[in-house]
Each structure stands twice: as structure tokens, then as C-alpha cells.
Amino acid sequence: MNIKGIHIDNIDLYKEYKILPESRSIGNPDKKKILEEIPFSNKVLDFSELYGEQTYSERTISYVLNLIGTQSTEQSAYFLQTVMTNLLMDKQQFRLYDDIFPNYYFLAEVRGGTSFAENSYAGKLQVDFICYPFKIKTAKEGSQLWDDYSILDYYQETSFSVNGTKTIKLMNNGISSVIPKVTASSSMVVTKENTTITFPIGTNESYDLVIDKGMNYLTITGNGTIDFEFHKEMI
């Protein structure tokens, strides 16, 4: 049986509650457009990428979940509905995994109420998840595991030994720029174009260091090892 279920963080709804989606609707995000009409002209100026890249709205993912109570009573069905509704509504943003997208997850939240239609000891729970625009790859870039790769991926090194100054390159073949976690064995100076950041020993992030879409060239100065952890984002 090829089960295509969903997971809420580390909870497998099928293994835990025997819950599977009857149907799913995976909505895509809309572009956020910044348009300006030119007076006395038919032309429209598009400023949507004024700050470097296109931005997107949140996306909605909807499921109808089949709930089957553990006993042949209405109370059993409503008990399971209560458990699920409290599980979903109690969380703020969480990881939503859908088996139809292996190796990716969504950052999701249930903001509106759920809807339940009971039928004897079973029922259908309608749930709408409001999600971050992009699905995020579970494995970090540079993973050494073969199963983490598909034809959409790019194999690369993300950990480097530095003795003095070294120029490296990092590819981001996702649709959105990302901010990496940088782990350094000693203080390291990272330069990207006109931006220079000093990373102390340990794991740190800086909003000044962005891995843009495409190939990124960085110059590292220091002595030791440095690792860049980032995860590809796709629509």
C-alpha cells in the first residue's frame, strides 16, 4: 500500500491516529506586484524586484482528513476530532510534511477554525494551512547522502579549510535568497561583493550575509574550518 500521508512536525498522522487525507489542494503563492502607471501613457512600471528579487504572498494548503474513531460510536469520532483540532490550533508555525513532496516541508499554521462532518463513528475534517510561500528542502545543501539529491539539485561543497585567504563559491538554485548558518572553528572574515562580516568562533547568522539565487562568490580570511548551512527553497 503506497500511503501518501502528512506529518505535523514529528507526528505521523497515519501511524499515530490512522488519519489520511481524502483530498488535498496545494495552492501556490501569488506574486506581490508593485506597479506604477505612467501618466498620459499606456505603460506600467514594475518595481516588484526593486530590492533584488520578486516577493510572494503566503500560500494556502487545504486537506480533507478522514477520521475514523477507535470505537463504533459518535463519541469516538468526536473525540478524535477534538484531539486533532487541539493539536493543530495549539501550535503556531510548524513543519508540515506531505509525502507527495519527499525531502521538502512547508512552514504552516492553522489560523481559522476547522470544520468537521461526522458520519457514525467516522468523519471528515476540513483544515486550511496558511504557509510560508516556499517549500523548504529538508537536507542542507552539500549533503553527503545520495538519497537527498534529485535532478533539481546541485551537488557542492559547503565546508572549507582556510589557511590565509580563500575564494569559494556557493550555488543557490532555489527561487529565494537565504541566510546561512555559519560555523567557524576560529574567527573568520567573510567578504561578499562590498559586504564584509566577521564571524566569531561557533555557529552564527548575519542578515548581512545573504546567499542569493545563482552562483555566489565569497572570500574567506582566517585559519581553520568554516561551514555554511543553508536549505534550498522552491515554489
Residue, then its C-alpha position, 0 to 999 in steps of 0.5 A: m500500500n503506497i500511503k501518501g500521508i502528512h506529518i505535523d512536525n514529528i507526528d505521523l498522522y497515519k501511524e499515530y491516529k490512522i488519519l489520511p487525507e481524502s483530498r488535498s489542494i496545494g495552492n501556490p503563492d501569488k506574486k506581490k506586484i508593485l506597479e506604477e502607471i505612467p501618466f498620459s501613457n499606456k505603460v506600467l512600471d514594475f518595481s516588484e524586484l526593486y530590492g533584488e528579487q520578486t516577493y510572494s504572498e503566503r500560500t494556502i494548503s487545504y486537506v480533507l482528513n478522514l477520521i475514523g474513531t477507535q470505537s463504533t460510536e459518535q463519541s469516538a469520532y468526536f473525540l478524535q476530532t477534538v484531539m486533532t483540532n487541539l493539536l493543530m490550533d495549539k501550535q503556531q508555525f510548524r513543519l508540515y510534511d506531505d509525502i507527495f513532496p519527499n525531502y521538502y516541508f512547508l512552514a504552516e499554521v492553522r489560523g481559522g477554525t476547522s470544520f468537521a462532518e461526522n458520519s457514525y463513528a467516522g468523519k471528515l475534517q476540513v483544515d486550511f494551512i496558511c504557509y510560508p510561500f516556499k517549500i523548504k528542502t529538508a537536507k542542507e545543501g552539500s549533503q553527503l547522502w545520495d538519497d537527498y539529491s534529485i535532478l533539481d539539485y546541485y551537488q557542492e561543497t559547503s565546508f572549507s579549510v582556510n589557511g590565509t585567504k580563500t575564494i569559494k563559491l556557493m550555488n543557490n538554485g532555489i527561487s529565494s535568497v537565504i541566510p546561512k548558518v555559519t560555523a567557524s572553528s576560529s574567527m573568520v572574515v567573510t567578504k561578499e561583493n562590498t559586504t564584509i562580516t566577521f564571524p566569531i568562533g561557533t555557529n552564527e547568522s548575519y542578515d548581512l550575509v545573504i546567499d542569493k539565487g545563482m552562483n555566489y562568490l565569497t572570500i574567506t580570511g582566517n585559519g581553520t574550518i568554516d561551514f555554511e548551512f543553508h536549505k534550498e527553497m522552491i515554489 
